[in-house]
Amino acid sequence: MLLDFTSPGAIPPDPVEETRRVVNEIQTKMQALEALLENEQVKDVAGWKLLAMFYLATDRTNDLDKIEKQYKSITGSSLSAGLEQKYAKWFNRGAAINTPVVFEIPQKITAETLPDSVIIQHNDSASYSILLDFSKVQEIDNEGLKKLAKLFSSLIQKKNKPELKQIDRFITCLQNKAEANTGTRLIWDVLFAYARFRNNRETFEESAIKFATLYGISPPSWE
């Protein structure tokens, strides 16, 4: 009788070696993906997310920082901020409880650049806070105004509201445009929603008087 130990499947593969082989293959693919994304200046976020999650899972923070800079140079927005919204507990494991998840609002606010209210509302039961950084904002389109007003309105009754960094300059700019009637009426929706969000009834009522004077119609009520 001849026993053939060379035929396929005769000896099961070593799981450790097999795992190492798979990881090496994936690593090679990820390196090729990174080169492709950078060389072709790819703006679609799907490939960047896949690459970032691989580097995060393999604890390659230097590579994660590198592709963050690459993505920002190509798109002008932050890759990690969007991921931290959805995977905050993963990104912040081991971090202090009061370490906020920072969402950097870009130079131009559009509906796509604002976080979904449902993500922020999960903060009530989470061990982290959320900070919306408005320091770079210079303009906003109509869809951005609609979503921003909706976002503020959705957070009025929330126990743990997000922190807002350097938003006063932005709100003042909106206020000036609204009062000079050089912007859209959607700006007023943002101003009223923001005043409610801040629980600032006095500011709300001052804006309501200016709105009524400007348009000759009844302003929205505080309630």
N, C-alpha and C positions, 0 to 999 in steps of 0.2 A: 504494500500500500504506500502511495506517495502522498505526503502532506505538503501542499503548496501554500507557503506563508507569504508569498509575494503577490497574490491576486488581490484586487481591490476589495476592501471590506474585511479582509482576513483579520487584520488587527485594527481595533477601533482607534480613532485618532485621539491623541492626548488633548483633553479639553483646554488645558492651559495654553498649549501651543496653538491650538485652533483659535482660541480667543485672541491671542497675541497677533496671529496672522490677520484676523478680521479687523482688529484695531489698526494695524499697520496699513491695510488696504484702505480703510476709511480715512485715515490720516493723509494718505497720498491723494485721495479724491478731494479732501477738504483743501489741501494745498493747491491743487489744480483749480478748484472752485474759487479760491481767493484770488489767484492770478487772473482768472477770467473776469471776475467782478471788477477788479481794479483796472486791468488793461482795457477792457471794453467800456469802462465808466458806466456800469449798469446801475440804474436808479431803482429798479424794482426791488422791493425790500425782502421778498421771499428768500432769495439765495443768501442774503446777508444775515437774515434771522437764523437760517439753518447753520451757517458757519459760526455765528455767535453762540448758539446753544451748544454746538460741539465743543468749542473752546471753553465754555463755561463748565460743561460736564467733565471735561478732562483737566480742569483746574489750570488752564493755560492763560493766566490773566494778562501776560505780556502781549500775547497774540490778540486777546480780546481788546486790549487798549489800542493796538495797532489798527485793527479793522474799524474800530470806532472812529479813529481819525480819518481813515480812508473814506468811510461812508459819509462823514460830515463834509469832507472836502469835495465830494461828488454831488451830494444832495443838498447840503446846507442845513441839514437837520440831524438830530441825535438819534442814533440807533438804540443805545442802551436805555434811554428814557422810555421809549415805547415798550421795551421788553420788561422793564422794571414795573410798569403798570400791571402787567398780566402775571408776572412771576416774582412779585415783590418778596414773598417769603423765601424764595430760593436765592434771590440776589442778596437778601439781607440776613441770611442765616448766620447766627453768631454775632450779628451787629447789635448795637444798643437798641433798646426798645424805642427810644425817642428819635432814632435816626430816620429822617424823612425820605420818602421816595420823591425825587425831584423830576418834574416834567417841565422841560424847557420849551416855552412857547416861542416859535420862530419869529423872524422879522415880520412876516405877513401872516395874519391869522386867517385861515380858511376853515371850513367845516371839518376837513380831513386832519388838520393839525391839532384840533382840540381833543382831549381825552373824552371818552364816553362817560356820561354821568353814572351809569350803572357800575363802572369800575371804581369810581371815586366813592360811591355809596357803600361799597363793601368795606370801606375803612372803619365803619362803626364797630365791626366785630374783629378787626385786625389789630396787631400789636405795632403797627407802624403808622406814621402820618404821611400826608401827601402835600407837597409844596409845588404850586404852579408859579413858575418864574416868568414874569412879564418884562424883564429888564431889556430884552432885545426887540420888543414889539415896536413897529413903526406904522403899520397899516393893517386894515382889516376889510374883507369884502362882505357883501350882503349875506351870503350863506354863513360866513363866520359870525356875523352879528346875530343871526337867528339862533345859531347853536350856542353862542355864549350866553344869550339871554335865557335860553332854555336850561343851560347848565346851572346858572345862578339860581333860577327858580326851583330847580329840582333839589337843590341843597339847602333851601331855607330852613326846613324842619330837621335837618340832620344833626345828630348829637355832636359828632366829630367832623367839623368842617375843614376843608383843605386850607392850608396857609397860602397866602398870595404875596409874592415878592415883587416889589417895585411896580405895583399896579396903579398907584395914585397918579403918576404922570400920564399914564394911558387913559384913565377915567377922566382926568382934567381935560385932555385933548378932545375926548368925545363930547364932554360937556360944552366946550367952546364951540365945537362944530354944530351941536344941536341948537344952542342958543342963537347962533349966527345964521341958522337955517342954511348952512352950507353942506349939510350931509343928509342922509336918508332918515326917515322917521324911525327906521329900525334901531337907530342909535338910542332913541328915547326908551325903547323896550329894554335895552341893555342897562341904561341908567336906572330905570325903575326897578329892574330885577336885582341890580347890584345893591341899591339902597335897602331893599327888603332883605337881601342876603346878609348885609351888615347890620340889620335891625336898626337902621338909622331913619326913623320916621321924619325927623325934622328936614333932613336933606330930601327925602322923598316928597314931602309936601311943598318944599321950595321949587323942586323940579316940576311938580304938578301945576303950580301956578304959572310958571314960565311956559309950560306946554300949552295950557289953556289959552294964555294970552297970544301965543304964536299962531295957533291953529283955529282958535275960536270954537273949540269943542271940549267936552268934558274929559278930563284926564282919567286914567285908571285909578281905582281906589286902592288904598293901602291893603285892604283885605283881599 
